[in-house]
């Protein structure tokens, strides 16, 4: 599943045409999600239609409890909708068996989170390698280990951490850990990067550095990015902002 991307300006985000489910790399159609406490139903998403085009950088904003992270988790098949459909490259994915969803996350989706989720006992290089350790299994990973290590080093260099290969998470700053998490997400060469509050645990300057890195990946590599954030200044740097209000997309 490949896509062509056009050159984008380095000075400001490219202007994107409206995303539609037909052209989208990732889309949600009338998605609803409820959680249950005993017999009480708690609706979170109430019929969301959402689509992102190849190479588009979309920010999802909204108040706490509006369903931002829930929608991102559904798009990434970390959870299943109560009703509605999720599509990747025009193919429905919310109804895939567990193994199929695992393949999507291992090969097509990269994910980064507010709290990094790095393994404390591993070095930065080893953390970046973990997606392929999991995806390949022992023998195939060992067979390709040299090639994988070279790619991991290149990615850590890309995010400015070539001098931190052997350091462990406790030895790094928050910004450095988030950069490592981004490198780890890129290890599988994803089509889509899903970012849940990637700057939320960082100070303003470090958060902007992470945003500059995400914009560079989007502009130079054509990586599609869907980012949840509560920060309006961060959201405005995306191509497009989608606002959730009480579990629904606010009409523009």
Number of C-alpha atoms within 10 A of each C-alpha: 6 7 10 7 14 11 10 16 11 11 7 12 19 18 11 13 10 12 18 15 20 13 15 21 24 28 26 25 16 16 23 23 22 15 12 9 7 6 6 9 10 11 15 19 27 19 17 22 18 20 24 24 22 23 27 29 28 23 25 24 24 22 13 12 14 19 25 28 19 21 26 20 18 20 25 25 22 14 15 22 22 14 16 16 22 27 20 22 18 14 12 14 21 24 14 13 9 11 8 14 17 16 12 18 20 20 18 18 23 26 24 23 19 18 17 20 13 21 14 12 11 15 19 30 24 20 23 30 23 17 19 20 18 11 16 15 10 11 10 12 17 13 11 12 15 11 11 18 15 11 18 24 20 16 23 23 15 14 19 15 19 16 10 19 18 12 14 19 22 12 13 14 12 20 21 20 21 27 25 28 27 26 30 27 26 26 22 20 16 19 23 29 25 23 24 22 22 26 27 16 16 19 11 12 11 17 19 16 15 21 18 13 17 22 22 15 19 22 24 15 14 22 23 24 28 25 28 28 23 17 14 12 10 18 21 13 17 23 19 21 19 19 19 22 19 17 23 21 21 12 8 6
